[in-house]
Amino acid sequence: VAKDLGLQLPAISGRGVRVVSEGRTQYFALHGKTGHLVTAERIDREQLCRLVEKCVLRCELIVEGQM
């Protein structure tokens, strides 16, 4: 994520970059040392998408301040 945004790793925390998922459970997070998008919670496909063939989890990346 840091590389895609053109930011150095210290800038991620300084800009308040965070990942927000739909619903109460936050399935994704940013790894503080690498800037990689990682899973923050166990993702159980059978629980989330019981009868759906194509299971999609959406999230948003929020960056505070100007880019």
MIPA-892304 format. One record per atom (N, C-alpha, C): residue number from 1; residue in one letter; atom name; x, y, z. Coordinates in nm, 3 decimals. Layout:
// MIPA-892304
<r><resi>NUM</resi><resn>a</resn><name>CA</name><c1>X</c1><c2>Y</c2><c3>Z</c3></r>
...
//
This chain:
// MIPA-892304
<r><resi>1</resi><resn>v</resn><name>N</name><c1>0.083</c1><c2>-0.119</c2><c3>0.000</c3></r>
<r><resi>1</resi><resn>v</resn><name>CA</name><c1>0.000</c1><c2>0.000</c2><c3>0.000</c3></r>
<r><resi>1</resi><resn>v</resn><name>C</name><c1>0.087</c1><c2>0.125</c2><c3>0.000</c3></r>
<r><resi>2</resi><resn>a</resn><name>N</name><c1>0.191</c1><c2>0.124</c2><c3>0.082</c3></r>
<r><resi>2</resi><resn>a</resn><name>CA</name><c1>0.280</c1><c2>0.240</c2><c3>0.087</c3></r>
<r><resi>2</resi><resn>a</resn><name>C</name><c1>0.342</c1><c2>0.264</c2><c3>-0.051</c3></r>
<r><resi>3</resi><resn>k</resn><name>N</name><c1>0.387</c1><c2>0.159</c2><c3>-0.116</c3></r>
<r><resi>3</resi><resn>k</resn><name>CA</name><c1>0.448</c1><c2>0.171</c2><c3>-0.247</c3></r>
<r><resi>3</resi><resn>k</resn><name>C</name><c1>0.346</c1><c2>0.223</c2><c3>-0.350</c3></r>
<r><resi>4</resi><resn>d</resn><name>N</name><c1>0.224</c1><c2>0.169</c2><c3>-0.346</c3></r>
<r><resi>4</resi><resn>d</resn><name>CA</name><c1>0.120</c1><c2>0.212</c2><c3>-0.440</c3></r>
<r><resi>4</resi><resn>d</resn><name>C</name><c1>0.083</c1><c2>0.359</c2><c3>-0.423</c3></r>
<r><resi>5</resi><resn>l</resn><name>N</name><c1>0.088</c1><c2>0.409</c2><c3>-0.299</c3></r>
<r><resi>5</resi><resn>l</resn><name>CA</name><c1>0.056</c1><c2>0.549</c2><c3>-0.272</c3></r>
<r><resi>5</resi><resn>l</resn><name>C</name><c1>0.176</c1><c2>0.641</c2><c3>-0.290</c3></r>
<r><resi>6</resi><resn>g</resn><name>N</name><c1>0.293</c1><c2>0.583</c2><c3>-0.309</c3></r>
<r><resi>6</resi><resn>g</resn><name>CA</name><c1>0.414</c1><c2>0.663</c2><c3>-0.323</c3></r>
<r><resi>6</resi><resn>g</resn><name>C</name><c1>0.459</c1><c2>0.725</c2><c3>-0.192</c3></r>
<r><resi>7</resi><resn>l</resn><name>N</name><c1>0.432</c1><c2>0.656</c2><c3>-0.080</c3></r>
<r><resi>7</resi><resn>l</resn><name>CA</name><c1>0.469</c1><c2>0.705</c2><c3>0.053</c3></r>
<r><resi>7</resi><resn>l</resn><name>C</name><c1>0.580</c1><c2>0.620</c2><c3>0.112</c3></r>
<r><resi>8</resi><resn>q</resn><name>N</name><c1>0.663</c1><c2>0.682</c2><c3>0.194</c3></r>
<r><resi>8</resi><resn>q</resn><name>CA</name><c1>0.761</c1><c2>0.608</c2><c3>0.271</c3></r>
<r><resi>8</resi><resn>q</resn><name>C</name><c1>0.690</c1><c2>0.554</c2><c3>0.395</c3></r>
<r><resi>9</resi><resn>l</resn><name>N</name><c1>0.742</c1><c2>0.449</c2><c3>0.454</c3></r>
<r><resi>9</resi><resn>l</resn><name>CA</name><c1>0.675</c1><c2>0.386</c2><c3>0.569</c3></r>
<r><resi>9</resi><resn>l</resn><name>C</name><c1>0.645</c1><c2>0.481</c2><c3>0.684</c3></r>
<r><resi>10</resi><resn>p</resn><name>N</name><c1>0.735</c1><c2>0.570</c2><c3>0.725</c3></r>
<r><resi>10</resi><resn>p</resn><name>CA</name><c1>0.699</c1><c2>0.661</c2><c3>0.835</c3></r>
<r><resi>10</resi><resn>p</resn><name>C</name><c1>0.580</c1><c2>0.751</c2><c3>0.800</c3></r>
<r><resi>11</resi><resn>a</resn><name>N</name><c1>0.560</c1><c2>0.778</c2><c3>0.673</c3></r>
<r><resi>11</resi><resn>a</resn><name>CA</name><c1>0.450</c1><c2>0.866</c2><c3>0.631</c3></r>
<r><resi>11</resi><resn>a</resn><name>C</name><c1>0.315</c1><c2>0.800</c2><c3>0.650</c3></r>
<r><resi>12</resi><resn>i</resn><name>N</name><c1>0.311</c1><c2>0.667</c2><c3>0.652</c3></r>
<r><resi>12</resi><resn>i</resn><name>CA</name><c1>0.183</c1><c2>0.598</c2><c3>0.669</c3></r>
<r><resi>12</resi><resn>i</resn><name>C</name><c1>0.122</c1><c2>0.631</c2><c3>0.805</c3></r>
<r><resi>13</resi><resn>s</resn><name>N</name><c1>0.200</c1><c2>0.619</c2><c3>0.910</c3></r>
<r><resi>13</resi><resn>s</resn><name>CA</name><c1>0.146</c1><c2>0.650</c2><c3>1.042</c3></r>
<r><resi>13</resi><resn>s</resn><name>C</name><c1>0.125</c1><c2>0.800</c2><c3>1.059</c3></r>
<r><resi>14</resi><resn>g</resn><name>N</name><c1>0.212</c1><c2>0.879</c2><c3>1.000</c3></r>
<r><resi>14</resi><resn>g</resn><name>CA</name><c1>0.201</c1><c2>1.024</c2><c3>1.011</c3></r>
<r><resi>14</resi><resn>g</resn><name>C</name><c1>0.079</c1><c2>1.081</c2><c3>0.940</c3></r>
<r><resi>15</resi><resn>r</resn><name>N</name><c1>0.032</c1><c2>1.015</c2><c3>0.837</c3></r>
<r><resi>15</resi><resn>r</resn><name>CA</name><c1>-0.085</c1><c2>1.061</c2><c3>0.762</c3></r>
<r><resi>15</resi><resn>r</resn><name>C</name><c1>-0.215</c1><c2>0.998</c2><c3>0.810</c3></r>
<r><resi>16</resi><resn>g</resn><name>N</name><c1>-0.207</c1><c2>0.911</c2><c3>0.907</c3></r>
<r><resi>16</resi><resn>g</resn><name>CA</name><c1>-0.328</c1><c2>0.848</c2><c3>0.957</c3></r>
<r><resi>16</resi><resn>g</resn><name>C</name><c1>-0.391</c1><c2>0.754</c2><c3>0.855</c3></r>
<r><resi>17</resi><resn>v</resn><name>N</name><c1>-0.309</c1><c2>0.680</c2><c3>0.781</c3></r>
<r><resi>17</resi><resn>v</resn><name>CA</name><c1>-0.360</c1><c2>0.585</c2><c3>0.682</c3></r>
<r><resi>17</resi><resn>v</resn><name>C</name><c1>-0.419</c1><c2>0.466</c2><c3>0.756</c3></r>
<r><resi>18</resi><resn>r</resn><name>N</name><c1>-0.541</c1><c2>0.428</c2><c3>0.718</c3></r>
<r><resi>18</resi><resn>r</resn><name>CA</name><c1>-0.605</c1><c2>0.311</c2><c3>0.781</c3></r>
<r><resi>18</resi><resn>r</resn><name>C</name><c1>-0.698</c1><c2>0.243</c2><c3>0.682</c3></r>
<r><resi>19</resi><resn>v</resn><name>N</name><c1>-0.728</c1><c2>0.117</c2><c3>0.710</c3></r>
<r><resi>19</resi><resn>v</resn><name>CA</name><c1>-0.816</c1><c2>0.036</c2><c3>0.628</c3></r>
<r><resi>19</resi><resn>v</resn><name>C</name><c1>-0.945</c1><c2>0.016</c2><c3>0.704</c3></r>
<r><resi>20</resi><resn>v</resn><name>N</name><c1>-1.058</c1><c2>0.038</c2><c3>0.637</c3></r>
<r><resi>20</resi><resn>v</resn><name>CA</name><c1>-1.188</c1><c2>0.023</c2><c3>0.700</c3></r>
<r><resi>20</resi><resn>v</resn><name>C</name><c1>-1.271</c1><c2>-0.075</c2><c3>0.618</c3></r>
<r><resi>21</resi><resn>s</resn><name>N</name><c1>-1.324</c1><c2>-0.178</c2><c3>0.684</c3></r>
<r><resi>21</resi><resn>s</resn><name>CA</name><c1>-1.410</c1><c2>-0.277</c2><c3>0.620</c3></r>
<r><resi>21</resi><resn>s</resn><name>C</name><c1>-1.556</c1><c2>-0.246</c2><c3>0.651</c3></r>
<r><resi>22</resi><resn>e</resn><name>N</name><c1>-1.645</c1><c2>-0.299</c2><c3>0.567</c3></r>
<r><resi>22</resi><resn>e</resn><name>CA</name><c1>-1.788</c1><c2>-0.285</c2><c3>0.595</c3></r>
<r><resi>22</resi><resn>e</resn><name>C</name><c1>-1.823</c1><c2>-0.367</c2><c3>0.718</c3></r>
<r><resi>23</resi><resn>g</resn><name>N</name><c1>-1.917</c1><c2>-0.322</c2><c3>0.795</c3></r>
<r><resi>23</resi><resn>g</resn><name>CA</name><c1>-1.960</c1><c2>-0.396</c2><c3>0.913</c3></r>
<r><resi>23</resi><resn>g</resn><name>C</name><c1>-1.871</c1><c2>-0.370</c2><c3>1.033</c3></r>
<r><resi>24</resi><resn>r</resn><name>N</name><c1>-1.898</c1><c2>-0.445</c2><c3>1.140</c3></r>
<r><resi>24</resi><resn>r</resn><name>CA</name><c1>-1.825</c1><c2>-0.425</c2><c3>1.265</c3></r>
<r><resi>24</resi><resn>r</resn><name>C</name><c1>-1.688</c1><c2>-0.490</c2><c3>1.266</c3></r>
<r><resi>25</resi><resn>t</resn><name>N</name><c1>-1.674</c1><c2>-0.602</c2><c3>1.198</c3></r>
<r><resi>25</resi><resn>t</resn><name>CA</name><c1>-1.547</c1><c2>-0.674</c2><c3>1.198</c3></r>
<r><resi>25</resi><resn>t</resn><name>C</name><c1>-1.453</c1><c2>-0.613</c2><c3>1.096</c3></r>
<r><resi>26</resi><resn>q</resn><name>N</name><c1>-1.335</c1><c2>-0.578</c2><c3>1.139</c3></r>
<r><resi>26</resi><resn>q</resn><name>CA</name><c1>-1.232</c1><c2>-0.522</c2><c3>1.050</c3></r>
<r><resi>26</resi><resn>q</resn><name>C</name><c1>-1.140</c1><c2>-0.637</c2><c3>1.008</c3></r>
<r><resi>27</resi><resn>y</resn><name>N</name><c1>-1.159</c1><c2>-0.684</c2><c3>0.884</c3></r>
<r><resi>27</resi><resn>y</resn><name>CA</name><c1>-1.085</c1><c2>-0.801</c2><c3>0.837</c3></r>
<r><resi>27</resi><resn>y</resn><name>C</name><c1>-0.944</c1><c2>-0.768</c2><c3>0.788</c3></r>
<r><resi>28</resi><resn>f</resn><name>N</name><c1>-0.918</c1><c2>-0.641</c2><c3>0.757</c3></r>
<r><resi>28</resi><resn>f</resn><name>CA</name><c1>-0.789</c1><c2>-0.604</c2><c3>0.699</c3></r>
<r><resi>28</resi><resn>f</resn><name>C</name><c1>-0.723</c1><c2>-0.494</c2><c3>0.781</c3></r>
<r><resi>29</resi><resn>a</resn><name>N</name><c1>-0.590</c1><c2>-0.488</c2><c3>0.772</c3></r>
<r><resi>29</resi><resn>a</resn><name>CA</name><c1>-0.512</c1><c2>-0.385</c2><c3>0.840</c3></r>
<r><resi>29</resi><resn>a</resn><name>C</name><c1>-0.385</c1><c2>-0.360</c2><c3>0.760</c3></r>
<r><resi>30</resi><resn>l</resn><name>N</name><c1>-0.316</c1><c2>-0.254</c2><c3>0.795</c3></r>
<r><resi>30</resi><resn>l</resn><name>CA</name><c1>-0.185</c1><c2>-0.227</c2><c3>0.736</c3></r>
<r><resi>30</resi><resn>l</resn><name>C</name><c1>-0.077</c1><c2>-0.272</c2><c3>0.832</c3></r>
<r><resi>31</resi><resn>h</resn><name>N</name><c1>0.019</c1><c2>-0.346</c2><c3>0.782</c3></r>
<r><resi>31</resi><resn>h</resn><name>CA</name><c1>0.132</c1><c2>-0.390</c2><c3>0.865</c3></r>
<r><resi>31</resi><resn>h</resn><name>C</name><c1>0.221</c1><c2>-0.269</c2><c3>0.887</c3></r>
<r><resi>32</resi><resn>g</resn><name>N</name><c1>0.246</c1><c2>-0.234</c2><c3>1.010</c3></r>
<r><resi>32</resi><resn>g</resn><name>CA</name><c1>0.318</c1><c2>-0.113</c2><c3>1.045</c3></r>
<r><resi>32</resi><resn>g</resn><name>C</name><c1>0.461</c1><c2>-0.106</c2><c3>0.996</c3></r>
<r><resi>33</resi><resn>k</resn><name>N</name><c1>0.529</c1><c2>-0.220</c2><c3>0.987</c3></r>
<r><resi>33</resi><resn>k</resn><name>CA</name><c1>0.670</c1><c2>-0.219</c2><c3>0.948</c3></r>
<r><resi>33</resi><resn>k</resn><name>C</name><c1>0.692</c1><c2>-0.232</c2><c3>0.798</c3></r>
<r><resi>34</resi><resn>t</resn><name>N</name><c1>0.595</c1><c2>-0.294</c2><c3>0.727</c3></r>
<r><resi>34</resi><resn>t</resn><name>CA</name><c1>0.614</c1><c2>-0.317</c2><c3>0.584</c3></r>
<r><resi>34</resi><resn>t</resn><name>C</name><c1>0.522</c1><c2>-0.233</c2><c3>0.496</c3></r>
<r><resi>35</resi><resn>g</resn><name>N</name><c1>0.409</c1><c2>-0.188</c2><c3>0.551</c3></r>
<r><resi>35</resi><resn>g</resn><name>CA</name><c1>0.311</c1><c2>-0.115</c2><c3>0.471</c3></r>
<r><resi>35</resi><resn>g</resn><name>C</name><c1>0.224</c1><c2>-0.206</c2><c3>0.386</c3></r>
<r><resi>36</resi><resn>h</resn><name>N</name><c1>0.232</c1><c2>-0.337</c2><c3>0.410</c3></r>
<r><resi>36</resi><resn>h</resn><name>CA</name><c1>0.152</c1><c2>-0.434</c2><c3>0.335</c3></r>
<r><resi>36</resi><resn>h</resn><name>C</name><c1>0.010</c1><c2>-0.442</c2><c3>0.390</c3></r>
<r><resi>37</resi><resn>l</resn><name>N</name><c1>-0.084</c1><c2>-0.473</c2><c3>0.303</c3></r>
<r><resi>37</resi><resn>l</resn><name>CA</name><c1>-0.221</c1><c2>-0.500</c2><c3>0.344</c3></r>
<r><resi>37</resi><resn>l</resn><name>C</name><c1>-0.225</c1><c2>-0.644</c2><c3>0.394</c3></r>
<r><resi>38</resi><resn>v</resn><name>N</name><c1>-0.271</c1><c2>-0.665</c2><c3>0.517</c3></r>
<r><resi>38</resi><resn>v</resn><name>CA</name><c1>-0.274</c1><c2>-0.798</c2><c3>0.577</c3></r>
<r><resi>38</resi><resn>v</resn><name>C</name><c1>-0.413</c1><c2>-0.827</c2><c3>0.634</c3></r>
<r><resi>39</resi><resn>t</resn><name>N</name><c1>-0.440</c1><c2>-0.954</c2><c3>0.659</c3></r>
<r><resi>39</resi><resn>t</resn><name>CA</name><c1>-0.566</c1><c2>-0.989</c2><c3>0.724</c3></r>
<r><resi>39</resi><resn>t</resn><name>C</name><c1>-0.551</c1><c2>-0.966</c2><c3>0.873</c3></r>
<r><resi>40</resi><resn>a</resn><name>N</name><c1>-0.653</c1><c2>-0.905</c2><c3>0.932</c3></r>
<r><resi>40</resi><resn>a</resn><name>CA</name><c1>-0.650</c1><c2>-0.873</c2><c3>1.075</c3></r>
<r><resi>40</resi><resn>a</resn><name>C</name><c1>-0.735</c1><c2>-0.970</c2><c3>1.155</c3></r>
<r><resi>41</resi><resn>e</resn><name>N</name><c1>-0.825</c1><c2>-1.038</c2><c3>1.088</c3></r>
<r><resi>41</resi><resn>e</resn><name>CA</name><c1>-0.915</c1><c2>-1.135</c2><c3>1.152</c3></r>
<r><resi>41</resi><resn>e</resn><name>C</name><c1>-0.924</c1><c2>-1.258</c2><c3>1.063</c3></r>
<r><resi>42</resi><resn>r</resn><name>N</name><c1>-0.961</c1><c2>-1.370</c2><c3>1.123</c3></r>
<r><resi>42</resi><resn>r</resn><name>CA</name><c1>-0.984</c1><c2>-1.492</c2><c3>1.047</c3></r>
<r><resi>42</resi><resn>r</resn><name>C</name><c1>-1.104</c1><c2>-1.469</c2><c3>0.956</c3></r>
<r><resi>43</resi><resn>i</resn><name>N</name><c1>-1.091</c1><c2>-1.507</c2><c3>0.828</c3></r>
<r><resi>43</resi><resn>i</resn><name>CA</name><c1>-1.199</c1><c2>-1.490</c2><c3>0.732</c3></r>
<r><resi>43</resi><resn>i</resn><name>C</name><c1>-1.259</c1><c2>-1.627</c2><c3>0.703</c3></r>
<r><resi>44</resi><resn>d</resn><name>N</name><c1>-1.383</c1><c2>-1.647</c2><c3>0.745</c3></r>
<r><resi>44</resi><resn>d</resn><name>CA</name><c1>-1.454</c1><c2>-1.774</c2><c3>0.726</c3></r>
<r><resi>44</resi><resn>d</resn><name>C</name><c1>-1.553</c1><c2>-1.758</c2><c3>0.612</c3></r>
<r><resi>45</resi><resn>r</resn><name>N</name><c1>-1.516</c1><c2>-1.808</c2><c3>0.493</c3></r>
<r><resi>45</resi><resn>r</resn><name>CA</name><c1>-1.600</c1><c2>-1.792</c2><c3>0.375</c3></r>
<r><resi>45</resi><resn>r</resn><name>C</name><c1>-1.739</c1><c2>-1.852</c2><c3>0.395</c3></r>
<r><resi>46</resi><resn>e</resn><name>N</name><c1>-1.748</c1><c2>-1.967</c2><c3>0.457</c3></r>
<r><resi>46</resi><resn>e</resn><name>CA</name><c1>-1.878</c1><c2>-2.032</c2><c3>0.477</c3></r>
<r><resi>46</resi><resn>e</resn><name>C</name><c1>-1.971</c1><c2>-1.948</c2><c3>0.564</c3></r>
<r><resi>47</resi><resn>q</resn><name>N</name><c1>-1.915</c1><c2>-1.878</c2><c3>0.659</c3></r>
<r><resi>47</resi><resn>q</resn><name>CA</name><c1>-1.996</c1><c2>-1.794</c2><c3>0.747</c3></r>
<r><resi>47</resi><resn>q</resn><name>C</name><c1>-2.037</c1><c2>-1.665</c2><c3>0.676</c3></r>
<r><resi>48</resi><resn>l</resn><name>N</name><c1>-1.947</c1><c2>-1.606</c2><c3>0.601</c3></r>
<r><resi>48</resi><resn>l</resn><name>CA</name><c1>-1.974</c1><c2>-1.477</c2><c3>0.537</c3></r>
<r><resi>48</resi><resn>l</resn><name>C</name><c1>-2.058</c1><c2>-1.487</c2><c3>0.410</c3></r>
<r><resi>49</resi><resn>c</resn><name>N</name><c1>-2.035</c1><c2>-1.591</c2><c3>0.332</c3></r>
<r><resi>49</resi><resn>c</resn><name>CA</name><c1>-2.099</c1><c2>-1.603</c2><c3>0.200</c3></r>
<r><resi>49</resi><resn>c</resn><name>C</name><c1>-2.160</c1><c2>-1.741</c2><c3>0.182</c3></r>
<r><resi>50</resi><resn>r</resn><name>N</name><c1>-2.247</c1><c2>-1.778</c2><c3>0.267</c3></r>
<r><resi>50</resi><resn>r</resn><name>CA</name><c1>-2.302</c1><c2>-1.914</c2><c3>0.270</c3></r>
<r><resi>50</resi><resn>r</resn><name>C</name><c1>-2.346</c1><c2>-1.967</c2><c3>0.134</c3></r>
<r><resi>51</resi><resn>l</resn><name>N</name><c1>-2.437</c1><c2>-1.897</c2><c3>0.069</c3></r>
<r><resi>51</resi><resn>l</resn><name>CA</name><c1>-2.497</c1><c2>-1.948</c2><c3>-0.055</c3></r>
<r><resi>51</resi><resn>l</resn><name>C</name><c1>-2.453</c1><c2>-1.869</c2><c3>-0.178</c3></r>
<r><resi>52</resi><resn>v</resn><name>N</name><c1>-2.351</c1><c2>-1.790</c2><c3>-0.164</c3></r>
<r><resi>52</resi><resn>v</resn><name>CA</name><c1>-2.305</c1><c2>-1.707</c2><c3>-0.274</c3></r>
<r><resi>52</resi><resn>v</resn><name>C</name><c1>-2.180</c1><c2>-1.769</c2><c3>-0.336</c3></r>
<r><resi>53</resi><resn>e</resn><name>N</name><c1>-2.181</c1><c2>-1.784</c2><c3>-0.469</c3></r>
<r><resi>53</resi><resn>e</resn><name>CA</name><c1>-2.067</c1><c2>-1.845</c2><c3>-0.535</c3></r>
<r><resi>53</resi><resn>e</resn><name>C</name><c1>-1.944</c1><c2>-1.753</c2><c3>-0.533</c3></r>
<r><resi>54</resi><resn>k</resn><name>N</name><c1>-1.967</c1><c2>-1.625</c2><c3>-0.559</c3></r>
<r><resi>54</resi><resn>k</resn><name>CA</name><c1>-1.857</c1><c2>-1.529</c2><c3>-0.563</c3></r>
<r><resi>54</resi><resn>k</resn><name>C</name><c1>-1.860</c1><c2>-1.447</c2><c3>-0.433</c3></r>
<r><resi>55</resi><resn>c</resn><name>N</name><c1>-1.760</c1><c2>-1.467</c2><c3>-0.349</c3></r>
<r><resi>55</resi><resn>c</resn><name>CA</name><c1>-1.754</c1><c2>-1.400</c2><c3>-0.219</c3></r>
<r><resi>55</resi><resn>c</resn><name>C</name><c1>-1.658</c1><c2>-1.282</c2><c3>-0.227</c3></r>
<r><resi>56</resi><resn>v</resn><name>N</name><c1>-1.708</c1><c2>-1.162</c2><c3>-0.198</c3></r>
<r><resi>56</resi><resn>v</resn><name>CA</name><c1>-1.627</c1><c2>-1.042</c2><c3>-0.207</c3></r>
<r><resi>56</resi><resn>v</resn><name>C</name><c1>-1.632</c1><c2>-0.967</c2><c3>-0.074</c3></r>
<r><resi>57</resi><resn>l</resn><name>N</name><c1>-1.515</c1><c2>-0.931</c2><c3>-0.021</c3></r>
<r><resi>57</resi><resn>l</resn><name>CA</name><c1>-1.506</c1><c2>-0.847</c2><c3>0.097</c3></r>
<r><resi>57</resi><resn>l</resn><name>C</name><c1>-1.452</c1><c2>-0.712</c2><c3>0.053</c3></r>
<r><resi>58</resi><resn>r</resn><name>N</name><c1>-1.526</c1><c2>-0.608</c2><c3>0.080</c3></r>
<r><resi>58</resi><resn>r</resn><name>CA</name><c1>-1.485</c1><c2>-0.474</c2><c3>0.039</c3></r>
<r><resi>58</resi><resn>r</resn><name>C</name><c1>-1.423</c1><c2>-0.400</c2><c3>0.157</c3></r>
<r><resi>59</resi><resn>c</resn><name>N</name><c1>-1.327</c1><c2>-0.317</c2><c3>0.126</c3></r>
<r><resi>59</resi><resn>c</resn><name>CA</name><c1>-1.267</c1><c2>-0.231</c2><c3>0.228</c3></r>
<r><resi>59</resi><resn>c</resn><name>C</name><c1>-1.226</c1><c2>-0.101</c2><c3>0.162</c3></r>
<r><resi>60</resi><resn>e</resn><name>N</name><c1>-1.207</c1><c2>0.000</c2><c3>0.244</c3></r>
<r><resi>60</resi><resn>e</resn><name>CA</name><c1>-1.163</c1><c2>0.131</c2><c3>0.196</c3></r>
<r><resi>60</resi><resn>e</resn><name>C</name><c1>-1.034</c1><c2>0.168</c2><c3>0.264</c3></r>
<r><resi>61</resi><resn>l</resn><name>N</name><c1>-0.950</c1><c2>0.236</c2><c3>0.190</c3></r>
<r><resi>61</resi><resn>l</resn><name>CA</name><c1>-0.826</c1><c2>0.289</c2><c3>0.244</c3></r>
<r><resi>61</resi><resn>l</resn><name>C</name><c1>-0.847</c1><c2>0.437</c2><c3>0.265</c3></r>
<r><resi>62</resi><resn>i</resn><name>N</name><c1>-0.830</c1><c2>0.483</c2><c3>0.388</c3></r>
<r><resi>62</resi><resn>i</resn><name>CA</name><c1>-0.850</c1><c2>0.623</c2><c3>0.422</c3></r>
<r><resi>62</resi><resn>i</resn><name>C</name><c1>-0.714</c1><c2>0.686</c2><c3>0.452</c3></r>
<r><resi>63</resi><resn>v</resn><name>N</name><c1>-0.687</c1><c2>0.797</c2><c3>0.385</c3></r>
<r><resi>63</resi><resn>v</resn><name>CA</name><c1>-0.562</c1><c2>0.870</c2><c3>0.404</c3></r>
<r><resi>63</resi><resn>v</resn><name>C</name><c1>-0.599</c1><c2>1.011</c2><c3>0.448</c3></r>
<r><resi>64</resi><resn>e</resn><name>N</name><c1>-0.557</c1><c2>1.051</c2><c3>0.566</c3></r>
<r><resi>64</resi><resn>e</resn><name>CA</name><c1>-0.586</c1><c2>1.185</c2><c3>0.616</c3></r>
<r><resi>64</resi><resn>e</resn><name>C</name><c1>-0.484</c1><c2>1.283</c2><c3>0.558</c3></r>
<r><resi>65</resi><resn>g</resn><name>N</name><c1>-0.524</c1><c2>1.404</c2><c3>0.538</c3></r>
<r><resi>65</resi><resn>g</resn><name>CA</name><c1>-0.434</c1><c2>1.507</c2><c3>0.484</c3></r>
<r><resi>65</resi><resn>g</resn><name>C</name><c1>-0.431</c1><c2>1.504</c2><c3>0.333</c3></r>
<r><resi>66</resi><resn>q</resn><name>N</name><c1>-0.355</c1><c2>1.593</c2><c3>0.275</c3></r>
<r><resi>66</resi><resn>q</resn><name>CA</name><c1>-0.347</c1><c2>1.605</c2><c3>0.130</c3></r>
<r><resi>66</resi><resn>q</resn><name>C</name><c1>-0.248</c1><c2>1.507</c2><c3>0.073</c3></r>
<r><resi>67</resi><resn>m</resn><name>N</name><c1>-0.277</c1><c2>1.460</c2><c3>-0.046</c3></r>
<r><resi>67</resi><resn>m</resn><name>CA</name><c1>-0.187</c1><c2>1.369</c2><c3>-0.119</c3></r>
<r><resi>67</resi><resn>m</resn><name>C</name><c1>-0.122</c1><c2>1.445</c2><c3>-0.232</c3></r>
//
